[in-house]
Amino acid sequence: MANLYDGKMAAIYDAMYQTFVNYDEEYTFYNNLIQENNGAATLEIGSGTGNLAKRFEANKQNYLGLDYSADMIAIAKQRNKNSSFIQGDMRDFKLDKPVDSILITGRSTSYLISNDDINRTFESVYKNLTQDGVFIFDFIDANRFIPFTKNNPVIVHEAEFENINYIRESHWDTNNSLENFMLEWTAQYYTIINGEKEIIENDFSTVRVFTLNEIELFLYLNNFEILKTIDRKTYAYDTYVIVAKKIS
Ligand SMILES: C[S@@+](CC[C@H](N)C(=O)[O-])C[C@H]1O[C@@H](n2cnc3c(N)ncnc32)[C@H](O)[C@@H]1O
């Protein structure tokens, strides 16, 4: 498990992602998919610092967030005083009551690095959905991402938040030695103070990207039927978004 979302990193993540990601657009996109499928109660897995939660709360929707990181949840709770968040692992969780839609957004599926991680997550999602419930999630498309990292060994993101300038230099190692199209990701975070670059954090994690066929097969094996597959570009990655329903 990555250390990316603990301690100081949670606050840095929050500052930077608000400049990379248009959360209003993100909310509209996912909420439309929920509404098309008559979802009333929603669980967001990997709710992070609560930027989508803020939009669900503003629209007075029945929302619950789940995240592994206590530090991310602490920021989410501060941002959303009227929403509920629980600390848990997507690979093994049990809600008090099943919900109509379960979301995994923001490419949080990249942290499911073994087949067992994926199967356990899909099984937990299945058990916590109502009969007609839908599962909506995104993942990074391996077929496009791996060539991209080969052609772009260092990827630089710049962001300005609350008058502080940040730079993130990240590197994905596609050395072909890891199972399951996993990649070693390293990143250096800097602030720019008086024109000088100062390192604030080093980060490292192992992530996995998927082919569409793999995901289709995992869903089939876990009794889901795909309703929709959407090809979607995000700030740095080509992803697919899947809408699937339970087969009972
Ligand atoms: C890339 S962030 C995305 C956060 C948020 N969805 C967004 O778009 O800003 C990934 C999130 O997934 C959470 N996460 C990673 N592994 C998890 C697991 N096994 N169970 C629950 N949450 C997990 C991390 O703590 C982090 O908050």
The ligand as a Gaussian input file, in Angstrom:
#p B3LYP/6-31G(d) Opt

LIG

0 1
 C       -5.874000       8.992000      -6.522000
 S       -6.723000       9.153000      -4.958000
 C       -8.346000       9.596000      -5.551000
 C       -9.158000      10.353000      -4.539000
 C      -10.464000      10.951000      -5.061000
 N      -11.347000       9.938000      -5.617000
 C      -10.202000      12.047000      -6.068000
 O      -10.509000      11.866000      -7.252000
 O       -9.645000      13.096000      -5.675000
 C       -6.875000       7.465000      -4.422000
 C       -7.600000       7.274000      -3.092000
 O       -7.831000       5.864000      -2.914000
 C       -7.587000       5.528000      -1.559000
 N       -7.290000       4.087000      -1.489000
 C       -6.198000       3.430000      -1.972000
 N       -6.300000       2.110000      -1.711000
 C       -7.481000       1.922000      -1.054000
 C       -8.141000       0.773000      -0.523000
 N       -7.602000      -0.455000      -0.604000
 N       -9.356000       0.944000       0.059000
 C       -9.915000       2.191000       0.158000
 N       -9.325000       3.321000      -0.320000
 C       -8.117000       3.190000      -0.925000
 C       -6.423000       6.439000      -1.162000
 O       -6.302000       6.576000       0.242000
 C       -6.811000       7.738000      -1.870000
 O       -7.602000       8.578000      -1.067000

